[in-house]
């Protein structure tokens, strides 16, 4: 029988996991005559009772496997850990906070049956997001669309179903710095989106952190393209052209009318502008250098503390790939 793997990172989701599994069980029952399911929930270094609740769930239902990481490796690390352990003919990635509605899974599966290999959620209305967060999301998607070498659909989320060929190709990538959302576009499988409204969290508090998320988005954009580096020579040529034109105009003005005023202000503005540009360039180059350093160390993307399923517990070592 065809098997679908459900991959779910969970971080401090003690208020959500029971409801999550209840709603997943309803979906499993709906699709059960045609499909078997394995649910791989990655406990991502939680500080609450998430792990204890997940252990109870796995002991009661053999379809659930719990992968406990040694610490929090962010959402991306949790997704990658789950995908590494997926064995299904397709894998569905979703969050544990129920903002990715399990009830959409049958629609994703139907599109997969039609031949699509990458079916992703497209967020319409974000019900519980602040105005700032919604605006930041729009700016991010605009930037990643303009800067990325491969298309990233606007408002696409990590909630998606991918064919075995797609997730095995994803698992074969060795890079440490990656943005999962843009990597699927780079892989290039037959894709389509499913638009849906994102409901509020079922329970608990959001793990959204402004500066941490901004840094992740910044590094993700840099990892997705070299267009930032390619832009600096163009900026240099543009500034050179403007400087030449301004110099030519000042010479004509001086010959025709004399020097109207000392040039300290002009020089100060130009020096400030050029030094600002220089430090921007150095900052971007430093970020790329740091990313190269991370790649060169070849540290694992996550470290597994243990794996729990109905047959018992097992120790697991770090992933190296």
C-alpha positions in Angstrom: 0.0 0.0 0.0 1.1 3.6 -0.7 2.7 5.2 2.3 2.8 9.0 3.2 5.3 10.3 5.8 4.2 13.3 7.9 7.1 15.3 9.1 6.4 17.7 12.0 9.0 19.8 13.9 7.7 20.6 17.4 9.3 23.2 19.8 7.5 24.0 23.1 4.1 22.8 21.7 2.7 21.0 24.8 -0.6 22.8 24.3 -0.9 21.6 20.7 0.4 18.1 20.3 -2.7 16.3 21.6 -5.0 18.2 19.3 -2.6 17.8 16.5 -2.6 14.0 16.7 -6.4 13.9 17.2 -6.9 15.8 13.9 -4.2 13.8 12.1 -5.9 10.6 13.2 -9.1 11.9 11.6 -7.3 12.5 8.3 -5.6 9.1 8.5 -9.0 7.5 8.9 -10.4 9.5 6.0 -7.6 8.4 3.7 -7.0 5.1 5.4 -8.5 2.8 2.8 -6.0 3.9 0.2 -3.0 5.0 2.2 -0.8 4.1 5.1 0.8 6.8 7.2 3.9 7.3 9.3 4.1 10.4 11.4 7.7 11.6 12.3 7.5 14.3 15.0 10.8 16.0 15.7 11.0 17.3 19.3 13.3 20.3 18.7 14.8 21.0 22.1 11.7 22.0 23.9 11.7 23.3 27.5 8.1 22.3 28.4 6.2 19.0 28.5 6.2 18.5 24.7 8.5 15.5 24.8 6.7 13.7 27.5 3.4 14.0 25.7 4.9 12.9 22.5 6.4 9.8 24.1 2.9 8.9 25.4 1.5 9.3 21.9 4.2 7.1 20.3 3.7 4.4 22.9 0.0 4.3 22.2 0.1 4.4 18.4 2.8 2.7 16.3 2.3 5.1 13.4 4.1 7.8 15.4 7.8 8.1 15.7 9.4 10.7 18.0 12.9 12.0 17.1 14.3 14.1 20.0 17.1 16.5 19.1 19.9 17.3 21.5 19.0 21.0 21.4 17.0 23.4 19.3 18.2 23.4 15.7 15.5 25.8 14.5 12.6 25.0 12.2 14.9 24.1 9.3 17.0 21.6 11.3 13.8 19.9 12.6 12.4 19.6 9.0 15.6 18.2 7.7 15.9 15.7 10.6 12.4 14.4 9.8 12.9 14.2 6.1 16.1 12.2 6.6 13.9 9.6 8.3 11.0 9.6 5.9 10.3 6.3 4.1 7.0 7.1 2.4 6.2 7.4 -1.3 5.6 11.1 -0.4 6.4 13.3 2.6 4.2 16.0 4.0 5.9 18.8 6.0 3.8 20.8 8.5 4.1 22.7 11.8 2.9 21.5 15.1 1.0 24.6 16.1 -1.9 23.7 13.8 -1.5 26.9 11.7 -1.0 24.4 8.9 -4.5 22.8 8.9 -4.3 18.9 8.7 -7.7 19.0 7.0 -5.9 20.2 3.8 -3.9 17.0 3.6 -6.5 15.2 1.4 -6.4 18.1 -1.1 -2.6 17.9 -1.2 -2.8 14.2 -1.8 -5.4 14.6 -4.6 -3.0 17.0 -6.4 -0.2 14.5 -5.9 -2.3 11.8 -7.5 -2.7 14.1 -10.5 1.0 14.1 -11.0 2.3 17.1 -9.1 5.5 16.4 -7.2 5.7 19.5 -5.0 2.4 20.8 -3.6 2.9 23.8 -1.3 0.6 25.9 0.8 0.1 29.6 -0.2 -0.9 31.7 2.8 -3.8 34.1 2.1 -5.0 35.8 5.3 -2.8 35.6 8.4 -5.4 35.9 11.1 -3.2 36.4 14.2 -0.2 38.3 12.7 0.5 41.9 13.6 0.6 44.6 10.9 4.4 44.7 11.3 4.8 40.9 10.8 2.5 41.0 7.7 4.4 43.9 6.2 7.8 42.2 7.0 6.6 39.0 5.3 5.6 40.9 2.2 9.0 42.7 2.1 10.8 39.4 2.5 8.9 37.7 -0.3 9.5 40.6 -2.6 13.2 40.5 -1.8 13.6 36.8 -2.2 11.6 36.9 -5.5 13.9 39.6 -6.8 17.2 38.2 -5.5 16.8 34.5 -5.8 18.2 32.6 -8.8 15.1 30.3 -8.7 11.5 31.3 -8.3 10.0 31.4 -4.8 6.2 31.8 -5.0 4.9 34.8 -3.0 3.5 33.8 0.4 4.5 30.1 -0.1 5.1 28.3 3.2 6.9 25.3 4.4 3.6 23.4 4.6 3.9 21.1 1.6 3.7 17.6 0.2 6.6 16.4 -1.9 7.1 13.2 -3.9 9.7 10.7 -2.8 11.9 11.7 -5.8 11.7 15.3 -4.6 12.5 14.8 -1.0 15.3 12.2 -1.7 16.9 14.8 -4.1 16.6 17.4 -1.2 18.2 15.0 1.2 21.1 14.4 -1.1 22.2 18.1 -0.9 25.2 18.7 1.4 25.0 22.4 2.0 24.7 23.7 5.5 23.4 27.2 4.7 20.1 26.8 2.9 16.6 28.2 2.8 14.3 25.2 2.5 11.6 27.2 0.8 13.8 28.3 -2.0 15.6 25.0 -2.3 12.4 23.3 -3.5 12.2 25.7 -6.4 15.8 25.1 -7.3 15.1 21.3 -7.5 12.6 22.1 -10.2 9.9 19.3 -9.8 6.4 19.7 -11.1 4.8 22.1 -8.6 1.6 23.8 -7.7 0.2 25.8 -4.8 -2.9 25.5 -2.6 -4.1 28.8 -1.2 -5.5 28.8 2.4 -6.0 31.2 5.3 -3.6 30.6 8.2 -5.6 30.2 11.4 -4.3 31.4 14.8 -2.1 29.1 16.9 -4.2 26.5 18.6 -2.3 27.1 21.9 0.9 28.2 23.4 3.0 31.2 22.4 4.6 32.0 19.1 8.3 31.3 18.8 8.7 34.3 16.4 11.7 36.5 17.3 12.2 39.6 15.2 16.0 39.8 15.1 16.5 36.0 14.9 14.0 35.8 12.0 15.5 38.8 10.3 18.9 37.3 10.5 17.6 34.0 9.1 15.9 35.7 6.2 19.0 37.8 5.4 21.2 34.7 5.3 18.6 32.8 3.4 18.5 35.5 0.7 22.3 35.4 0.5 22.3 31.6 0.3 19.8 31.7 -2.5 21.7 33.9 -4.9 24.9 35.8 -5.8 22.9 38.7 -7.2 23.9 40.8 -4.1 27.5 40.5 -5.0 26.9 41.1 -8.6 25.1 44.3 -7.7 28.1 46.0 -6.2 30.1 46.5 -9.5 27.0 48.0 -11.0 26.6 50.4 -8.0 30.3 51.3 -8.4 29.9 52.1 -12.1 26.8 54.1 -11.3 28.5 56.1 -8.6 31.6 56.6 -10.9 29.3 57.9 -13.7 27.5 60.3 -11.3 30.8 61.5 -9.9 32.2 62.2 -13.4 29.1 64.1 -14.4 29.1 66.1 -11.2 32.8 66.9 -11.6 32.2 68.0 -15.2 29.3 70.2 -14.1 31.4 71.8 -11.3 34.3 72.5 -13.7 32.0 74.3 -16.2 30.4 76.2 -13.3 33.7 77.2 -12.0 35.0 78.4 -15.4 31.8 80.3 -16.1 30.9 81.8 -12.7 33.9 81.1 -10.4 33.8 79.1 -7.3 30.6 80.0 -5.5 31.5 78.5 -2.1 34.1 76.3 -0.4 33.7 72.5 -1.2 33.9 71.2 2.3 30.2 70.2 2.5 30.3 68.4 -0.9 33.5 66.5 0.0 32.1 65.5 3.4 28.9 64.2 1.9 30.8 62.2 -0.8 33.2 60.7 1.7 30.3 59.7 4.0 28.5 58.1 1.1 31.5 56.2 -0.1 32.5 55.0 3.4 28.8 53.9 4.0 28.9 51.9 0.7 32.3 50.4 1.6 31.1 49.1 5.0 27.9 47.7 3.4 30.1 45.8 0.9 32.4 44.6 3.7 29.4 43.5 5.7 28.0 41.4 2.9 31.4 39.9 2.1 31.8 39.1 5.8 28.5 37.3 5.8 29.4 35.2 2.7 32.8 34.5 4.3 31.0 33.3 7.5 28.8 31.0 5.4 31.9 29.5 3.7 33.4 28.9 7.1 30.2 27.1 8.2 30.3 25.0 5.1 34.0 24.2 5.5 33.5 22.8 9.1 31.0 20.3 7.8 29.2 20.1 11.1 25.9 18.1 11.1 22.7 20.0 10.5 21.2 18.5 13.7 22.1 16.0 16.5 19.7 13.4 17.5 19.5 12.5 21.2 17.1 9.5 20.9 14.3 8.1 18.8 11.1 6.8 20.3 8.5 4.5 18.7 6.2 1.8 19.9 8.9 -0.8 19.8 11.0 1.1 22.4 13.8 3.7 22.6 17.0 3.9 20.6 20.0 6.1 20.8 20.9 7.9 17.6 24.1 9.7 16.6 24.5 13.0 14.7 23.6 13.2 11.0 26.5 13.5 8.7 25.7 14.1 5.0 
